[in-house]
Amino acid sequence: MGSKTAAMAACLAALLAQGGAVRAADVSVIASTAMREVLEELVPMFERASGHKVTLSFLSGAVLPVKVKEGAQADLVVTTPQTIDDLVKAGRVEAGTRIDFVRSGAGVAVRAGTRKPDIATPDAFKNALLAAKTVGYSQGPSGVHFMTVLARLGIADQIKAKGVVPPLGQRVGALIAKGEAEIGVQQITELLLIPGIDFVGPLPKELQANIVYATATPSNAKERQAAAALVKFLSSEPALPVIKKMGLEPG
């Protein structure tokens, strides 16, 4: 074991030991699809250190609250604060349990090997969108933000007319890779690992999104202590390199 790996393991063990000895538990997590890449890398780290088993279920931002309101069992939800507030009002998430996890920005991608447009300024980004034959964007939080950006740039009608939108839960990058969208906008974390595309860069800072994802405890949670240990791990020092690698910022 290398010194870095050993240090991480020691840090994790110390972190988890703070809660005292607990039995190994099966923890169920329902999360927004935008959190897939980061959780799929962080959760195995947590499992190795804690002995707990975590089952991840990913749902689109529109489907997740519906399933939770219908009574889907989970020990933890990971979604936007707005969704958490809605679920608290519905009695499905416990008030006061929200903890911000990460902040996500939106970025731009094109098909691998094609020319990367200039998107450094709002005007340059506007011109890149107008020049493209097709523009991909999502139905999720980044798509909602993109609509406000288009309105601000005064090109909403032109871009909607050539917009390509994937089904809920599917990635814009997949459309770009197949050539169905010439340029696309989605959360950076949802673009970086898609094969067949090139990441151009984040939206200009004047137009950037600040999409927050948080954890919260469902009212029907069963493994509360183990889920609390997972939440603590997600904001720990060993988790930060993975969060950064996925194009996210700690919450």
N, C-alpha and C positions, 0 to 999 in steps of 0.2 A: 504494500500500500504506500503510495507516494505521500510526501509530507502534506501537500495540499488536501488530498483526499482524507488523510488521517485527521487533519485539523477540522475539516468539515464534519466528519463523523463524530468527533469529540464535542463539537459545538452543538450538533443535533442532539446527542445523548444528554448533554447538560440541559438543553432547552426543554426536552421532553421530561426530564427527571424533576423539573420544577413542580409538575403537577402531581408528583408522587407516583408510586407503583400502581398501574392499572392493568386489568386483564386485556388481552388482545381482543379487539372488537372489529366488527364489520360495519364500516361507515358508508352511508349512501349519500352521494352528492349530486344535486341537479344544478347544472351550470349553463349559462349562455354559450352558444357555439363559438363566440369570439374568444372564449377562454380555453378552447380545446388544446391548442399547442402548449401553452404555458402550464396548464394543469397536468397534461399528459407527461410532462417532463418532471414537474415538481412532486407529483404524488408518489411515484416510485421511490424517490429519495426519502420521503416521509415514511413510507411503508417499511423500507429497510431499517430505518432508525428506530421506529416505534413498535414494530411488530403488528400494527393494525393493518387491516385490509380495507382498501377504499374502492368502491364501485362508482364510476363516473357515468352520468347520463347527460348528454348535451342536447339542448333544445334551442330553437330560434327564439329571439326576443319576444315574438308574438305568441308562440306556443307555450313557452315556459310558464307564464302566469296562469294560463288556462289549465294546464295540467296540475299545478300546485293547488289551484282553487278547487279542482275536482277531487283533491284528496291524495294525490301522489305522495307516497311516503319518502321522506328524506331527512337526513340528520343535518344537512347544510344546503343552503342555496347560494349560488354565486351569480349575481345579475346586477343590473343598474339600480342605483338608489331610488329612482322613480318607480321601478317595478316593485322593489322591496316595500316602499311606502304604500303602494296599492295593495300588496298582499297583507300588510299589517292591518289596513282598513277592513280587509275581507276576513280577518281573523285567522289567516293561514300562516303568518309569520309573527313571531313574538316581538313586540315593541322594545326598543332599546338594545337590540342585539346586533344591529348593523355595525360592521367594521369595514372601512374602505380598504380594498386590496390593492388595486392598480389603477393607473390612469392611462388611457389609450388615445392615440392620435390617428388621423387619417392620412393615407398616402396614395401614391399614384404608381401604376405599373403598366407596362406594355408587353407585347409578345417577345419572347427571347430572341435576340439577334436583330430586332428592328431598331430604328433610330429612337433615341430617348429625347423627348421634347424638352424645351426649356420651361420649367414651372417655378422658377426662382421668385417671381413676383406675381401679385394678383393679375396684372395685365398679361404676363406671359402665360400663366395658367389658363386664363380666359381664351387666349389665342390658340393654345394647344387643344382645348376642348372644341372650339369652333372648327379647327382644321381637321379634326378626326371625323371619319365617316360613321363610326359607331362608338358609343360611350357606355361602359358598364358601371353599374352602381347597385347597391344592395337595398333590401327592404328593412334592414336593421338600423341601429343607431347611426352608423356612418352614412347611410343613405338619407336618413332624416336630416342630418347635418348638411349633407351635400345639397339637398334641396334649398336650404337657407343660403348656402354659398351661391348657387345659381341665381337665386332671386337678387342677392346683393350685387352680383356681377351683371345683372340685367339680361341674362341669356337663358332663363328657365325654359321658355317655350322652344327655343332652337335645340337645346340639349335633350329635352324630354321627347322630342320628335324622333331622335335617333338613339334613344336610350335602350339599353339591353339589361334586363333585370333577372337575375337567377331566382329559382324557387327559394322559399324560406329555408334557411339553414345551409344553403350551398354558397360556394365562394365565387366572387367576381373573377378571381384569378383563373378559375377553371374555364370561364368563358373566353378570357384573353388568350389562354394557352391554345384553345381550339380555334382561334381566329374569329370568334363570334363577336368580340368587342375589340376595337383597335386600341383603346385606352380605357383604363378602369380606375375607380376610386373605391377604397374600402379601408377598414382599420389596418394599420401597418402590420400588426401581429397576424392578421388573416391573409396577408400577401407574401410575407417573407419566405415561407417554406413551400409555396406552391411551385411545382416543377413546370418548366416551359414558359416562364415569364421572367422579365427583368424588372426589379424594383427601381423606379425612377427617383423617388424621394418623397419626403413629407409634403403636405400642402404648405403653401407659403404661411408664415407665422400669423399674418393678418387674417387668414382664413381658416386657421387650424381648429380642429375639434378638441374638446377636453372631455372625453367620455370616461366616466368613473365606473368601475365594477367593485362591488362590495360583497361581503359574506353576511349571512344572517341565519338565525335559527328558526326552522319551521315549527309550528305548534305541535306537530306530530312526531318530532324528533325523538329517537330512542337512545342513540349512543351520543349523549351530549358531552361527556367528558372527553371521549376520543375525538369528536368533532372540534371541540375547543382546542385540543392539542394541534390539530391540523391547521386551524386558523392562526394559532401562535406561530407555527412553522412558516406559514405563507408570508409572514412579515418579518421573518428572521434574517440574519446576515447571510446564511448559506443560500437563501432563496434569491437574493438580489442579482447575482450574475445571470441566472436563468431569466428573470424578469426583464433585465436589460437586453439580453440576447434576443428576446422575442419582440423587441420594439416597444416595450412598455416602460412605464415609470412607476415606482412604488407609490401606493396610495397615501 
